Amino acid sequence: MINQLAFAGAATKFSGRGKKYAIHIVHTEVTNQALVQLSWLMPGIIPTREDVPSARISPPASYAVPTNGLSVRWYDSSDFGGSTIAPNSVTPQGFNTFAPTIGGDWSSTRPSWGKSMTSGDTFSGRFTGRLKPSCSGIHEFQMLADNVGTLWLNGVRVVSSSGSTKTSGLYLDSGSYYDLKLDYAEALSNASLSLKWKPDCDASSCPPAE
């Protein structure tokens, strides 16, 4: 709905330069792959239909900023926006978003269907945030990445996986926050990432992040 006017599966015209419209999208998935996409076209300005850019979208006034989770930037290449991507202001080749937890199983698809990601292959993502241990002691980290994933805490490389499960341990202090960075890169075929931890005082689970 846009300004409480409902429409589905068809183009709808709106006018009024400088106006803000309230958008409400309901998406229901039943079976197989899920997809929802919002695009626009502005005659004389944007001649071809494109995804509504993030610069033109803002949260509602009632939006509460998440206190837990991670920032993640996805790139349309497996080298984190390196030399294989040519600058393109019309079709951005990377975008920032929020991740409530680390990882995902994207199978043969991709984290986003916007124009900033053009394929289910050769993409990459960089998760950043902070980690707060629940207790002091040796923390075991287990990663399984298809294709490649690497975790750093405070600049120290902790564990890396490339198609098989890898485990490593590190002493963490419950009174400290640790800068977290996880790089993930997908080459071909299925894409997935899983990171679990086993604190010295707890069972194996997905690590919380801030």
C-alpha positions as CSV (number, residue, x, y, z in Angstrom):
1,M,0.0,0.0,0.0
2,I,1.1,3.6,-0.7
3,N,-0.7,6.2,1.4
4,Q,-3.2,3.4,2.2
5,L,-4.0,2.8,-1.5
6,A,-3.6,-0.9,-2.2
7,F,-2.3,-2.3,-5.5
8,A,-0.7,-5.6,-6.4
9,G,1.3,-6.9,-9.4
10,A,0.7,-3.8,-11.5
11,A,2.1,-0.3,-12.1
12,T,0.5,2.6,-10.3
13,K,1.0,6.3,-11.0
14,F,1.8,8.8,-8.2
15,S,2.8,12.5,-8.6
16,G,3.8,15.3,-6.4
17,R,7.4,16.4,-6.3
18,G,8.8,16.6,-2.7
19,K,5.9,14.7,-1.1
20,K,6.5,11.7,1.1
21,Y,4.4,8.6,0.8
22,A,3.8,6.0,3.5
23,I,4.7,2.5,2.1
24,H,3.4,-0.8,3.5
25,I,4.4,-4.0,1.8
26,V,3.0,-7.4,2.8
27,H,4.8,-10.4,1.3
28,T,3.7,-14.1,1.9
29,E,5.8,-17.0,0.8
30,V,4.2,-20.5,0.4
31,T,6.7,-22.8,-1.5
32,N,9.9,-22.7,-3.5
33,Q,11.9,-19.4,-3.9
34,A,10.7,-16.1,-2.4
35,L,10.9,-12.7,-4.2
36,V,9.5,-9.3,-3.6
37,Q,10.7,-6.2,-5.5
38,L,9.7,-2.6,-5.7
39,S,10.7,-0.5,-8.7
40,W,9.8,2.8,-10.2
41,L,9.9,4.8,-13.5
42,M,10.0,8.6,-13.9
43,P,9.3,9.7,-17.5
44,G,11.9,12.2,-18.6
45,I,14.2,11.5,-15.7
46,I,14.5,7.7,-15.3
47,P,13.7,6.2,-18.7
48,T,13.8,2.6,-17.7
49,R,12.3,0.9,-14.6
50,E,14.7,0.5,-11.7
51,D,14.7,-0.5,-8.1
52,V,13.7,2.4,-5.8
53,P,17.1,3.6,-4.5
54,S,17.8,3.5,-0.8
55,A,18.5,7.3,-0.8
56,R,14.8,7.8,-1.5
57,I,13.5,5.5,1.3
58,S,13.5,6.3,5.0
59,P,12.1,4.4,8.0
60,P,8.8,5.6,9.5
61,A,8.8,8.0,12.5
62,S,7.9,5.1,14.8
63,Y,11.0,3.0,13.7
64,A,13.2,1.9,16.6
65,V,16.9,1.3,15.8
66,P,17.9,-2.3,16.6
67,T,20.2,-2.6,19.6
68,N,21.5,-6.0,18.5
69,G,22.6,-7.3,15.2
70,L,25.3,-6.6,12.6
71,S,25.9,-4.3,9.6
72,V,26.5,-6.1,6.4
73,R,27.5,-4.8,3.0
74,W,26.9,-7.1,0.0
75,Y,28.9,-6.8,-3.2
76,D,28.2,-8.0,-6.7
77,S,31.6,-9.6,-7.0
78,S,33.5,-12.2,-4.9
79,D,36.3,-9.7,-4.1
80,F,34.3,-7.2,-1.9
81,G,33.9,-4.5,-4.6
82,G,37.5,-4.8,-5.8
83,S,38.9,-4.3,-9.3
84,T,36.4,-6.6,-11.0
85,I,33.6,-4.0,-10.5
86,A,33.5,-0.9,-12.6
87,P,31.9,2.2,-11.0
88,N,28.3,2.6,-12.1
89,S,26.1,5.3,-10.6
90,V,22.9,3.9,-12.3
91,T,23.3,0.4,-11.1
92,P,25.1,0.4,-7.8
93,Q,27.3,-2.7,-7.2
94,G,27.0,-2.9,-3.5
95,F,24.5,-2.0,-0.7
96,N,24.4,-1.9,3.1
97,T,21.8,-3.6,5.2
98,F,21.1,-5.0,8.7
99,A,21.5,-8.7,9.7
100,P,20.0,-9.9,13.0
101,T,22.5,-12.8,13.0
102,I,25.4,-14.1,11.1
103,G,24.9,-16.5,8.2
104,G,22.3,-17.8,5.9
105,D,21.4,-20.5,3.3
106,W,20.9,-18.9,0.0
107,S,21.1,-22.1,-2.1
108,S,21.5,-21.1,-5.7
109,T,20.0,-17.6,-5.2
110,R,21.4,-14.4,-3.6
111,P,20.8,-12.3,-0.5
112,S,19.1,-9.6,-2.6
113,W,17.3,-9.4,-5.9
114,G,17.9,-5.7,-6.4
115,K,20.0,-4.4,-9.3
116,S,23.0,-4.1,-7.0
117,M,23.3,-7.9,-7.2
118,T,23.0,-9.4,-10.6
119,S,23.6,-13.1,-9.9
120,G,23.4,-16.0,-7.4
121,D,27.2,-16.5,-8.1
122,T,30.3,-14.4,-7.6
123,F,29.1,-12.2,-4.8
124,S,30.5,-11.4,-1.3
125,G,29.5,-9.9,2.0
126,R,31.2,-8.2,4.9
127,F,29.6,-8.4,8.3
128,T,30.8,-5.9,11.0
129,G,29.8,-5.2,14.6
130,R,30.8,-6.0,18.1
131,L,30.7,-9.2,20.1
132,K,30.0,-9.3,23.9
133,P,31.0,-12.7,25.5
134,S,28.6,-14.1,28.1
135,C,31.5,-15.3,30.3
136,S,35.3,-15.3,30.5
137,G,37.2,-18.3,29.2
138,I,38.0,-20.2,26.0
139,H,35.3,-19.8,23.4
140,E,35.1,-22.3,20.6
141,F,34.0,-21.0,17.1
142,Q,32.8,-23.3,14.4
143,M,32.3,-22.1,10.8
144,L,31.0,-23.8,7.6
145,A,31.1,-21.6,4.5
146,D,30.3,-22.4,0.9
147,N,32.5,-21.0,-0.6
148,V,34.8,-19.1,1.7
149,G,34.3,-17.4,5.1
150,T,36.8,-15.8,7.6
151,L,36.1,-14.4,11.1
152,W,38.2,-11.7,12.8
153,L,37.9,-10.5,16.4
154,N,39.8,-7.3,17.3
155,G,41.8,-7.8,14.1
156,V,42.8,-11.4,15.0
157,R,41.9,-14.1,12.5
158,V,39.9,-16.7,14.5
159,V,38.6,-19.2,12.0
160,S,38.3,-19.7,8.3
161,S,36.2,-22.1,6.2
162,S,36.2,-23.1,2.6
163,G,33.6,-25.8,2.0
164,S,34.3,-27.8,5.1
165,T,33.6,-27.3,8.9
166,K,36.5,-25.6,10.7
167,T,36.8,-25.0,14.4
168,S,39.1,-22.8,16.5
169,G,39.2,-21.4,20.1
170,L,40.1,-18.1,21.6
171,Y,40.1,-16.7,25.2
172,L,37.5,-13.9,25.6
173,D,36.8,-11.7,28.6
174,S,33.2,-11.1,29.5
175,G,33.9,-7.5,30.5
176,S,35.1,-6.6,27.0
177,Y,33.5,-5.9,23.6
178,Y,35.3,-7.3,20.6
179,D,35.2,-5.7,17.1
180,L,33.9,-8.4,14.8
181,K,34.4,-8.7,11.1
182,L,33.3,-11.7,9.0
183,D,34.1,-11.8,5.3
184,Y,32.1,-14.2,3.1
185,A,32.6,-14.9,-0.6
186,E,30.6,-17.0,-3.0
187,A,32.0,-18.3,-6.3
188,L,29.7,-20.8,-8.0
189,S,26.7,-23.0,-7.3
190,N,25.1,-23.1,-3.8
191,A,25.8,-20.4,-1.2
192,S,25.7,-20.8,2.5
193,L,27.3,-19.6,5.7
194,S,27.0,-20.8,9.3
195,L,28.9,-19.6,12.4
196,K,28.4,-21.1,15.8
197,W,30.2,-20.7,19.1
198,K,30.5,-22.7,22.3
199,P,31.4,-20.4,25.2
200,D,33.2,-21.8,28.2
201,C,30.0,-21.6,30.2
202,D,27.3,-22.4,27.6
203,A,26.2,-24.9,25.0
204,S,26.9,-24.5,21.3
205,S,24.8,-21.8,19.7
206,C,24.8,-18.9,17.2
207,P,26.9,-16.0,18.7
208,P,25.0,-12.8,19.6
209,A,26.3,-9.6,18.2
210,E,25.8,-5.9,18.7
